[in-house]
Amino acid sequence: MDWIIPVLTLIVGLIGGFFGGTYYLRKQLSNMQMDEKQLQAMARSMGMNLNQKQLKQMQRNMKNMKMPNKFPK
């Protein structure tokens, strides 16, 4: 009986931590915004040089991007 409560507490804590962490990560990723300088730096690191029209299009696409919802509410 002395080992049942700590084991159950560990299991419940791991499960709660996992779901809490995934919720927090999804929330942070959905709120992530990149300005033009960050987008341009990311594109350059991938070997691309974006003009102003492509940069605006990329910003619009990132703004409209939806995260997949694997865990429905």
C-alpha positions in Angstrom: 0.0 0.0 0.0 3.0 2.3 0.6 4.1 2.1 -3.0 0.6 2.4 -4.7 0.0 6.1 -3.9 3.4 7.3 -5.2 3.1 5.2 -8.4 -0.4 6.5 -9.1 0.7 10.1 -8.4 3.6 9.7 -10.8 1.4 8.3 -13.6 -1.3 11.1 -13.1 1.5 13.7 -13.0 3.1 12.4 -16.2 -0.3 12.3 -18.0 -1.3 15.8 -16.8 2.1 17.2 -17.7 2.0 15.8 -21.2 -1.5 17.2 -21.9 -0.6 20.5 -20.3 2.6 20.8 -22.3 0.9 20.0 -25.6 -1.8 22.6 -24.9 0.9 25.2 -24.1 2.9 24.4 -27.2 -0.1 24.6 -29.5 -1.1 27.9 -27.9 2.4 29.3 -28.4 2.7 28.1 -32.0 -0.7 29.5 -33.0 0.4 32.9 -31.5 3.8 32.9 -33.3 4.2 35.9 -35.5 7.3 36.6 -37.7 8.2 40.1 -38.9 9.7 40.7 -42.4 13.3 40.6 -41.2 12.8 37.2 -39.5 11.1 35.8 -42.6 13.8 37.2 -44.9 16.5 35.7 -42.7 14.8 32.3 -42.6 14.4 32.3 -46.4 18.1 33.3 -46.9 19.1 30.4 -44.6 17.3 28.1 -46.9 19.0 29.6 -49.9 16.1 31.7 -51.2 16.0 35.4 -51.8 12.5 36.7 -51.6 11.2 39.9 -53.2 8.6 42.1 -51.5 5.6 40.4 -53.2 6.8 37.0 -52.2 7.5 38.2 -48.6 4.0 39.6 -48.3 2.5 36.3 -49.6 4.6 34.3 -47.2 3.4 36.5 -44.3 -0.2 36.1 -45.4 0.2 32.3 -45.7 1.7 32.0 -42.2 -1.0 34.2 -40.8 -3.8 32.0 -42.3 -2.1 28.7 -41.5 -4.1 26.5 -39.1 -2.5 24.0 -36.7 -3.9 20.5 -37.0 -6.1 19.6 -34.0 -5.4 16.0 -33.1 -7.0 16.3 -29.7 -10.6 17.7 -30.2 -12.1 19.6 -27.3 
